[in-house]
Amino acid sequence: MLRVLGKRGRITIPFEIRQKVGFEYNDVLSFTQSDNNTVVVKRETICDSNCPFYDEDLMDSEPISLTDFLDGLTDEEQKTALVHLSANWAAKQGGDHNV
């Protein structure tokens, strides 16, 4: 399968590949260069049952602040969150032609 990289550096992951790998809308994806011509795309988990704030017994308790939540993440989880939020912010800025 071939795809053409657009002038803004965008590309669509083919449906068949997204379906096989299980990528879904709003998944956080990381990109890692493994050699000069290869990039590995991986779905990342920002917070799961290993998250320091995940506790099924506390799900109905007082919510924590976003800052406290982010501070409780590992460095790698914080990096993933930053990339995700930055990409969302950039996409919104790209759609606003008044900026």
N, CA, C and O atoms as a Tinker XYZ file with bonds, in Angstrom:
   396  protein
     1  N      0.829000   -1.171000    0.000000    73     2
     2  CA     0.000000    0.000000    0.000000    64     1     3
     3  C      0.880000    1.243000    0.000000    63     2     4     5
     4  O      1.846000    1.324000    0.758000    81     3
     5  N      0.557000    2.181000   -0.822000    73     3     6
     6  CA     1.310000    3.422000   -0.880000    64     5     7
     7  C      0.392000    4.600000   -0.577000    63     6     8     9
     8  O     -0.786000    4.589000   -0.935000    81     7
     9  N      0.932000    5.595000    0.073000    73     7    10
    10  CA     0.220000    6.836000    0.340000    64     9    11
    11  C      1.175000    7.983000    0.035000    63    10    12    13
    12  O      2.387000    7.830000    0.188000    81    11
    13  N      0.656000    9.119000   -0.392000    73    11    14
    14  CA     1.471000   10.294000   -0.682000    64    13    15
    15  C      1.430000   11.223000    0.521000    63    14    16    17
    16  O      0.362000   11.550000    1.038000    81    15
    17  N      2.613000   11.641000    0.956000    73    15    18
    18  CA     2.727000   12.565000    2.070000    64    17    19
    19  C      2.317000   13.955000    1.586000    63    18    20    21
    20  O      2.885000   14.472000    0.624000    81    19
    21  N      1.334000   14.558000    2.252000    73    19    22
    22  CA     0.842000   15.870000    1.854000    64    21    23
    23  C      1.839000   16.969000    2.174000    63    22    24    25
    24  O      2.805000   16.745000    2.903000    81    23
    25  N      1.604000   18.169000    1.624000    73    23    26
    26  CA     2.554000   19.264000    1.794000    64    25    27
    27  C      2.652000   19.728000    3.238000    63    26    28    29
    28  O      3.649000   20.353000    3.601000    81    27
    29  N      1.677000   19.452000    4.065000    73    27    30
    30  CA     1.743000   19.776000    5.495000    64    29    31
    31  C      2.272000   18.607000    6.322000    63    30    32    33
    32  O      2.234000   18.653000    7.552000    81    31
    33  N      2.760000   17.569000    5.665000    73    31    34
    34  CA     3.319000   16.420000    6.366000    64    33    35
    35  C      2.278000   15.452000    6.879000    63    34    36    37
    36  O      2.564000   14.645000    7.764000    81    35
    37  N      1.095000   15.518000    6.347000    73    35    38
    38  CA     0.011000   14.643000    6.805000    64    37    39
    39  C     -0.135000   13.442000    5.896000    63    38    40    41
    40  O      0.136000   13.499000    4.696000    81    39
    41  N     -0.572000   12.356000    6.504000    73    39    42
    42  CA    -0.824000   11.127000    5.754000    64    41    43
    43  C     -1.948000   10.381000    6.462000    63    42    44    45
    44  O     -2.095000   10.488000    7.680000    81    43
    45  N     -2.725000    9.640000    5.721000    73    43    46
    46  CA    -3.795000    8.833000    6.305000    64    45    47
    47  C     -3.318000    7.399000    6.413000    63    46    48    49
    48  O     -2.851000    6.814000    5.436000    81    47
    49  N     -3.439000    6.832000    7.616000    73    47    50
    50  CA    -3.120000    5.412000    7.785000    64    49    51
    51  C     -4.265000    4.632000    7.152000    63    50    52    53
    52  O     -5.421000    4.819000    7.532000    81    51
    53  N     -3.964000    3.760000    6.191000    73    51    54
    54  CA    -5.034000    3.035000    5.505000    64    53    55
    55  C     -5.966000    2.303000    6.476000    63    54    56    57
    56  O     -5.535000    1.770000    7.498000    81    55
    57  N     -7.245000    2.295000    6.127000    73    55    58
    58  CA    -8.277000    1.685000    6.962000    64    57    59
    59  C     -7.930000    0.247000    7.322000    63    58    60    61
    60  O     -8.083000   -0.159000    8.474000    81    59
    61  N     -7.463000   -0.525000    6.345000    73    59    62
    62  CA    -7.160000   -1.938000    6.585000    64    61    63
    63  C     -6.102000   -2.100000    7.670000    63    62    64    65
    64  O     -6.192000   -3.004000    8.500000    81    63
    65  N     -5.100000   -1.225000    7.663000    73    63    66
    66  CA    -4.043000   -1.298000    8.668000    64    65    67
    67  C     -4.582000   -0.847000   10.019000    63    66    68    69
    68  O     -4.316000   -1.488000   11.035000    81    67
    69  N     -5.346000    0.263000   10.042000    73    67    70
    70  CA    -5.934000    0.725000   11.311000    64    69    71
    71  C     -6.809000   -0.360000   11.916000    63    70    72    73
    72  O     -6.804000   -0.564000   13.130000    81    71
    73  N     -7.556000   -1.051000   11.078000    73    71    74
    74  CA    -8.443000   -2.116000   11.549000    64    73    75
    75  C     -7.645000   -3.296000   12.097000    63    74    76    77
    76  O     -7.961000   -3.807000   13.171000    81    75
    77  N     -6.615000   -3.735000   11.374000    73    75    78
    78  CA    -5.790000   -4.873000   11.817000    64    77    79
    79  C     -5.079000   -4.578000   13.128000    63    78    80    81
    80  O     -5.038000   -5.419000   14.026000    81    79
    81  N     -4.514000   -3.365000   13.232000    73    79    82
    82  CA    -3.736000   -2.997000   14.411000    64    81    83
    83  C     -4.652000   -2.591000   15.568000    63    82    84    85
    84  O     -4.266000   -2.686000   16.733000    81    83
    85  N     -5.853000   -2.144000   15.244000    73    83    86
    86  CA    -6.796000   -1.736000   16.278000    64    85    87
    87  C     -6.734000   -0.258000   16.621000    63    86    88    89
    88  O     -7.229000    0.154000   17.670000    81    87
    89  N     -6.121000    0.560000   15.737000    73    87    90
    90  CA    -6.106000    2.004000   15.959000    64    89    91
    91  C     -7.536000    2.531000   15.855000    63    90    92    93
    92  O     -8.299000    2.134000   14.975000    81    91
    93  N     -7.880000    3.432000   16.773000    73    91    94
    94  CA    -9.214000    4.029000   16.769000    64    93    95
    95  C     -9.106000    5.540000   16.873000    63    94    96    97
    96  O     -8.055000    6.080000   17.220000    81    95
    97  N    -10.203000    6.213000   16.567000    73    95    98
    98  CA   -10.277000    7.668000   16.666000    64    97    99
    99  C     -9.815000    8.125000   18.053000    63    98   100   101
   100  O    -10.207000    7.543000   19.064000    81    99
   101  N     -8.994000    9.154000   18.096000    73    99   102
   102  CA    -8.460000    9.752000   19.323000    64   101   103
   103  C     -7.391000    8.915000   20.015000    63   102   104   105
   104  O     -6.981000    9.261000   21.123000    81   103
   105  N     -6.925000    7.827000   19.408000    73   103   106
   106  CA    -5.790000    7.106000   19.985000    64   105   107
   107  C     -4.567000    8.022000   19.970000    63   106   108   109
   108  O     -4.414000    8.853000   19.075000    81   107
   109  N     -3.713000    7.865000   20.955000    73   107   110
   110  CA    -2.450000    8.592000   20.998000    64   109   111
   111  C     -1.404000    7.699000   20.340000    63   110   112   113
   112  O     -1.183000    6.567000   20.771000    81   111
   113  N     -0.765000    8.212000   19.297000    73   111   114
   114  CA     0.230000    7.445000   18.564000    64   113   115
   115  C      1.598000    8.089000   18.737000    63   114   116   117
   116  O      1.726000    9.313000   18.712000    81   115
   117  N      2.618000    7.255000   18.914000    73   115   118
   118  CA     3.989000    7.761000   18.969000    64   117   119
   119  C      4.701000    7.332000   17.695000    63   118   120   121
   120  O      4.363000    6.318000   17.084000    81   119
   121  N      5.689000    8.123000   17.313000    73   119   122
   122  CA     6.469000    7.856000   16.114000    64   121   123
   123  C      7.928000    7.780000   16.521000    63   122   124   125
   124  O      8.450000    8.703000   17.145000    81   123
   125  N      8.596000    6.675000   16.169000    73   123   126
   126  CA     9.991000    6.472000   16.512000    64   125   127
   127  C     10.749000    6.083000   15.260000    63   126   128   129
   128  O     10.347000    5.173000   14.535000    81   127
   129  N     11.851000    6.776000   15.009000    73   127   130
   130  CA    12.694000    6.429000   13.864000    64   129   131
   131  C     13.595000    5.282000   14.273000    63   130   132   133
   132  O     14.336000    5.394000   15.250000    81   131
   133  N     13.543000    4.167000   13.532000    73   131   134
   134  CA    14.385000    3.024000   13.873000    64   133   135
   135  C     15.625000    2.952000   12.988000    63   134   136   137
   136  O     16.637000    2.383000   13.398000    81   135
   137  N     15.568000    3.505000   11.808000    73   135   138
   138  CA    16.752000    3.677000   10.950000    64   137   139
   139  C     16.426000    4.801000    9.972000    63   138   140   141
   140  O     15.404000    5.471000   10.122000    81   139
   141  N     17.267000    5.013000    8.989000    73   139   142
   142  CA    17.072000    6.150000    8.091000    64   141   143
   143  C     15.767000    6.126000    7.304000    63   142   144   145
   144  O     15.239000    7.186000    6.966000    81   143
   145  N     15.237000    4.952000    7.007000    73   143   146
   146  CA    14.042000    4.859000    6.169000    64   145   147
   147  C     12.848000    4.210000    6.857000    63   146   148   149
   148  O     11.854000    3.904000    6.198000    81   147
   149  N     12.924000    3.994000    8.161000    73   147   150
   150  CA    11.852000    3.283000    8.851000    64   149   151
   151  C     11.361000    4.082000   10.051000    63   150   152   153
   152  O     12.150000    4.552000   10.871000    81   151
   153  N     10.052000    4.223000   10.135000    73   151   154
   154  CA     9.424000    4.864000   11.287000    64   153   155
   155  C      8.422000    3.872000   11.868000    63   154   156   157
   156  O      7.605000    3.309000   11.140000    81   155
   157  N      8.489000    3.662000   13.183000    73   155   158
   158  CA     7.566000    2.766000   13.866000    64   157   159
   159  C      6.463000    3.617000   14.488000    63   158   160   161
   160  O      6.737000    4.578000   15.207000    81   159
   161  N      5.206000    3.252000   14.203000    73   159   162
   162  CA     4.047000    3.942000   14.767000    64   161   163
   163  C      3.449000    3.019000   15.817000    63   162   164   165
   164  O      3.166000    1.852000   15.544000    81   163
   165  N      3.258000    3.553000   17.026000    73   163   166
   166  CA     2.788000    2.725000   18.136000    64   165   167
   167  C      1.670000    3.451000   18.891000    63   166   168   169
   168  O      1.755000    4.654000   19.137000    81   167
   169  N      0.628000    2.709000   19.252000    73   167   170
   170  CA    -0.439000    3.286000   20.078000    64   169   171
   171  C      0.064000    3.334000   21.509000    63   170   172   173
   172  O      0.610000    2.354000   22.016000    81   171
   173  N     -0.121000    4.477000   22.161000    73   171   174
   174  CA     0.339000    4.679000   23.529000    64   173   175
   175  C     -0.850000    4.721000   24.483000    63   174   176   177
   176  O     -1.944000    5.146000   24.113000    81   175
   177  N     -0.623000    4.283000   25.693000    73   175   178
   178  CA    -1.622000    4.359000   26.745000    64   177   179
   179  C     -1.180000    5.436000   27.723000    63   178   180   181
   180  O     -0.107000    5.334000   28.317000    81   179
   181  N     -1.992000    6.455000   27.890000    73   179   182
   182  CA    -1.624000    7.533000   28.802000    64   181   183
   183  C     -1.850000    7.103000   30.245000    63   182   184   185
   184  O     -1.016000    7.372000   31.110000    81   183
   185  N     -2.952000    6.450000   30.508000    73   183   186
   186  CA    -3.224000    6.006000   31.875000    64   185   187
   187  C     -4.121000    4.775000   31.819000    63   186   188   189
   188  O     -5.155000    4.783000   31.150000    81   187
   189  N     -3.726000    3.731000   32.513000    73   187   190
   190  CA    -4.523000    2.521000   32.579000    64   189   191
   191  C     -4.585000    2.066000   34.036000    63   190   192   193
   192  O     -4.435000    2.890000   34.938000    81   191
   193  N     -4.795000    0.809000   34.280000    73   191   194
   194  CA    -4.920000    0.321000   35.652000    64   193   195
   195  C     -3.624000    0.471000   36.444000    63   194   196   197
   196  O     -3.640000    0.344000   37.668000    81   195
   197  N     -2.492000    0.740000   35.769000    73   195   198
   198  CA    -1.224000    0.960000   36.461000    64   197   199
   199  C     -1.008000    2.428000   36.838000    63   198   200   201
   200  O     -0.026000    2.769000   37.496000    81   199
   201  N     -1.918000    3.276000   36.422000    73   199   202
   202  CA    -1.815000    4.707000   36.701000    64   201   203
   203  C     -1.886000    4.932000   38.212000    63   202   204   205
   204  O     -2.676000    4.276000   38.891000    81   203
   205  N     -1.066000    5.857000   38.756000    73   203   206
   206  CA    -1.064000    6.063000   40.209000    64   205   207
   207  C     -2.402000    6.520000   40.768000    63   206   208   209
   208  O     -2.639000    6.383000   41.968000    81   207
   209  N     -3.288000    7.062000   39.929000    73   207   210
   210  CA    -4.576000    7.556000   40.418000    64   209   211
   211  C     -5.728000    6.616000   40.084000    63   210   212   213
   212  O     -6.883000    6.935000   40.366000    81   211
   213  N     -5.432000    5.455000   39.483000    73   211   214
   214  CA    -6.489000    4.521000   39.108000    64   213   215
   215  C     -6.800000    3.615000   40.287000    63   214   216   217
   216  O     -5.931000    2.895000   40.778000    81   215
   217  N     -8.010000    3.658000   40.721000    73   215   218
   218  CA    -8.454000    2.795000   41.814000    64   217   219
   219  C     -9.961000    2.657000   41.672000    63   218   220   221
   220  O    -10.701000    3.621000   41.869000    81   219
   221  N    -10.412000    1.460000   41.330000    73   219   222
   222  CA   -11.846000    1.256000   41.097000    64   221   223
   223  C    -12.682000    1.644000   42.304000    63   222   224   225
   224  O    -13.810000    2.111000   42.147000    81   223
   225  N    -12.140000    1.457000   43.527000    73   223   226
   226  CA   -12.887000    1.802000   44.726000    64   225   227
   227  C    -13.029000    3.312000   44.900000    63   226   228   229
   228  O    -13.922000    3.775000   45.609000    81   227
   229  N    -12.150000    4.079000   44.254000    73   227   230
   230  CA   -12.182000    5.533000   44.405000    64   229   231
   231  C    -12.868000    6.242000   43.241000    63   230   232   233
   232  O    -12.896000    7.472000   43.200000    81   231
   233  N    -13.414000    5.494000   42.308000    73   231   234
   234  CA   -13.996000    6.105000   41.124000    64   233   235
   235  C    -15.134000    7.072000   41.457000    63   234   236   237
   236  O    -15.375000    8.011000   40.698000    81   235
   237  N    -15.841000    6.865000   42.577000    73   235   238
   238  CA   -16.938000    7.752000   42.960000    64   237   239
   239  C    -16.496000    8.813000   43.955000    63   238   240   241
   240  O    -17.324000    9.594000   44.425000    81   239
   241  N    -15.204000    8.858000   44.289000    73   239   242
   242  CA   -14.720000    9.818000   45.278000    64   241   243
   243  C    -14.462000   11.176000   44.635000    63   242   244   245
   244  O    -14.686000   11.366000   43.439000    81   243
   245  N    -13.994000   12.101000   45.438000    73   243   246
   246  CA   -13.705000   13.463000   44.984000    64   245   247
   247  C    -12.690000   13.436000   43.836000    63   246   248   249
   248  O    -11.652000   12.783000   43.945000    81   247
   249  N    -12.981000   14.132000   42.753000    73   247   250
   250  CA   -12.022000   14.140000   41.635000    64   249   251
   251  C    -10.755000   14.919000   41.985000    63   250   252   253
   252  O    -10.784000   15.834000   42.808000    81   251
   253  N     -9.648000   14.544000   41.354000    73   251   254
   254  CA    -8.382000   15.253000   41.570000    64   253   255
   255  C     -8.216000   16.306000   40.480000    63   254   256   257
   256  O     -8.877000   16.250000   39.443000    81   255
   257  N     -7.339000   17.253000   40.723000    73   255   258
   258  CA    -7.107000   18.286000   39.717000    64   257   259
   259  C     -6.294000   17.695000   38.561000    63   258   260   261
   260  O     -5.596000   16.693000   38.717000    81   259
   261  N     -6.402000   18.333000   37.423000    73   259   262
   262  CA    -5.653000   17.887000   36.255000    64   261   263
   263  C     -4.157000   17.963000   36.524000    63   262   264   265
   264  O     -3.407000   17.070000   36.131000    81   263
   265  N     -3.720000   19.026000   37.192000    73   263   266
   266  CA    -2.298000   19.181000   37.507000    64   265   267
   267  C     -1.803000   18.051000   38.396000    63   266   268   269
   268  O     -0.729000   17.501000   38.153000    81   267
   269  N     -2.572000   17.696000   39.425000    73   267   270
   270  CA    -2.180000   16.586000   40.297000    64   269   271
   271  C     -2.131000   15.273000   39.519000    63   270   272   273
   272  O     -1.234000   14.453000   39.718000    81   271
   273  N     -3.107000   15.086000   38.631000    73   271   274
   274  CA    -3.129000   13.879000   37.805000    64   273   275
   275  C     -1.866000   13.797000   36.950000    63   274   276   277
   276  O     -1.190000   12.769000   36.928000    81   275
   277  N     -1.550000   14.896000   36.242000    73   275   278
   278  CA    -0.375000   14.901000   35.364000    64   277   279
   279  C      0.918000   14.725000   36.157000    63   278   280   281
   280  O      1.830000   14.028000   35.712000    81   279
   281  N      1.000000   15.353000   37.331000    73   279   282
   282  CA     2.196000   15.215000   38.165000    64   281   283
   283  C      2.409000   13.775000   38.624000    63   282   284   285
   284  O      3.539000   13.374000   38.900000    81   283
   285  N      1.337000   13.003000   38.708000    73   283   286
   286  CA     1.433000   11.613000   39.146000    64   285   287
   287  C      1.843000   10.642000   38.051000    63   286   288   289
   288  O      2.094000    9.468000   38.326000    81   287
   289  N      1.915000   11.120000   36.808000    73   287   290
   290  CA     2.308000   10.257000   35.700000    64   289   291
   291  C      3.825000   10.111000   35.650000    63   290   292   293
   292  O      4.558000   10.960000   36.156000    81   291
   293  N      4.281000    9.038000   35.040000    73   291   294
   294  CA     5.720000    8.858000   34.823000    64   293   295
   295  C      6.186000    9.881000   33.793000    63   294   296   297
   296  O      5.368000   10.504000   33.116000    81   295
   297  N      7.494000   10.051000   33.679000    73   295   298
   298  CA     8.031000   10.977000   32.683000    64   297   299
   299  C      7.568000   10.605000   31.277000    63   298   300   301
   300  O      7.215000   11.479000   30.485000    81   299
   301  N      7.570000    9.329000   30.973000    73   299   302
   302  CA     7.157000    8.875000   29.639000    64   301   303
   303  C      5.670000    9.144000   29.408000    63   302   304   305
   304  O      5.279000    9.554000   28.315000    81   303
   305  N      4.841000    8.917000   30.426000    73   303   306
   306  CA     3.410000    9.199000   30.301000    64   305   307
   307  C      3.166000   10.701000   30.147000    63   306   308   309
   308  O      2.281000   11.102000   29.392000    81   307
   309  N      3.929000   11.531000   30.846000    73   307   310
   310  CA     3.796000   12.977000   30.700000    64   309   311
   311  C      4.188000   13.405000   29.284000    63   310   312   313
   312  O      3.536000   14.264000   28.689000    81   311
   313  N      5.252000   12.806000   28.748000    73   311   314
   314  CA     5.683000   13.121000   27.389000    64   313   315
   315  C      4.587000   12.765000   26.393000    63   314   316   317
   316  O      4.292000   13.540000   25.483000    81   315
   317  N      3.989000   11.597000   26.564000    73   315   318
   318  CA     2.913000   11.157000   25.671000    64   317   319
   319  C      1.728000   12.119000   25.751000    63   318   320   321
   320  O      1.148000   12.477000   24.726000    81   319
   321  N      1.370000   12.536000   26.958000    73   319   322
   322  CA     0.262000   13.480000   27.138000    64   321   323
   323  C      0.589000   14.817000   26.472000    63   322   324   325
   324  O     -0.273000   15.419000   25.832000    81   323
   325  N      1.826000   15.280000   26.621000    73   323   326
   326  CA     2.240000   16.551000   26.019000    64   325   327
   327  C      2.139000   16.484000   24.500000    63   326   328   329
   328  O      1.647000   17.417000   23.865000    81   327
   329  N      2.604000   15.388000   23.923000    73   327   330
   330  CA     2.546000   15.231000   22.471000    64   329   331
   331  C      1.095000   15.234000   22.009000    63   330   332   333
   332  O      0.755000   15.897000   21.029000    81   331
   333  N      0.252000   14.507000   22.700000    73   331   334
   334  CA    -1.169000   14.427000   22.339000    64   333   335
   335  C     -1.831000   15.801000   22.421000    63   334   336   337
   336  O     -2.524000   16.216000   21.492000    81   335
   337  N     -1.620000   16.498000   23.524000    73   335   338
   338  CA    -2.237000   17.814000   23.701000    64   337   339
   339  C     -1.675000   18.825000   22.700000    63   338   340   341
   340  O     -2.415000   19.658000   22.178000    81   339
   341  N     -0.387000   18.754000   22.437000    73   339   342
   342  CA     0.228000   19.667000   21.468000    64   341   343
   343  C     -0.338000   19.446000   20.067000    63   342   344   345
   344  O     -0.618000   20.401000   19.342000    81   343
   345  N     -0.504000   18.182000   19.696000    73   343   346
   346  CA    -1.058000   17.867000   18.377000    64   345   347
   347  C     -2.493000   18.372000   18.265000    63   346   348   349
   348  O     -2.876000   18.928000   17.236000    81   347
   349  N     -3.286000   18.182000   19.315000    73   347   350
   350  CA    -4.667000   18.677000   19.295000    64   349   351
   351  C     -4.700000   20.192000   19.200000    63   350   352   353
   352  O     -5.491000   20.747000   18.438000    81   351
   353  N     -3.846000   20.872000   19.968000    73   351   354
   354  CA    -3.802000   22.321000   19.950000    64   353   355
   355  C     -3.383000   22.826000   18.570000    63   354   356   357
   356  O     -3.980000   23.765000   18.044000    81   355
   357  N     -2.353000   22.202000   17.980000    73   355   358
   358  CA    -1.877000   22.614000   16.660000    64   357   359
   359  C     -2.955000   22.410000   15.598000    63   358   360   361
   360  O     -3.112000   23.240000   14.702000    81   359
   361  N     -3.692000   21.314000   15.696000    73   359   362
   362  CA    -4.763000   21.057000   14.731000    64   361   363
   363  C     -5.844000   22.126000   14.837000    63   362   364   365
   364  O     -6.376000   22.582000   13.825000    81   363
   365  N     -6.161000   22.518000   16.049000    73   363   366
   366  CA    -7.168000   23.577000   16.236000    64   365   367
   367  C     -6.660000   24.909000   15.717000    63   366   368   369
   368  O     -7.432000   25.678000   15.146000    81   367
   369  N     -5.377000   25.200000   15.901000    73   367   370
   370  CA    -4.796000   26.453000   15.412000    64   369   371
   371  C     -4.773000   26.469000   13.878000    63   370   372   373
   372  O     -4.980000   27.511000   13.254000    81   371
   373  N     -4.520000   25.301000   13.284000    73   371   374
   374  CA    -4.482000   25.198000   11.836000    64   373   375
   375  C     -5.831000   25.465000   11.201000    63   374   376   377
   376  O     -5.909000   25.941000   10.068000    81   375
   377  N     -6.894000   25.161000   11.930000    73   375   378
   378  CA    -8.243000   25.394000   11.422000    64   377   379
   379  C     -8.713000   26.814000   11.601000    63   378   380   381
   380  O     -9.721000   27.212000   11.017000    81   379
   381  N     -7.991000   27.600000   12.411000    73   379   382
   382  CA    -8.368000   28.991000   12.674000    64   381   383
   383  C     -7.508000   29.899000   11.810000    63   382   384   385
   384  O     -6.347000   30.148000   12.136000    81   383
   385  N     -8.059000   30.392000   10.722000    73   383   386
   386  CA    -7.280000   31.200000    9.778000    64   385   387
   387  C     -7.152000   32.654000   10.219000    63   386   388   389
   388  O     -6.523000   33.449000    9.521000    81   387
   389  N     -7.733000   33.022000   11.364000    73   387   390
   390  CA    -7.627000   34.383000   11.880000    64   389   391
   391  C     -6.414000   34.573000   12.767000    63   390   392   393
   392  O     -6.142000   35.684000   13.222000    81   391
   393  N     -5.670000   33.476000   13.020000    73   391   394
   394  CA    -4.503000   33.577000   13.913000    64   393   395
   395  C     -3.348000   34.193000   13.186000    63   394   396
   396  O     -2.275000   34.364000   13.764000    81   395
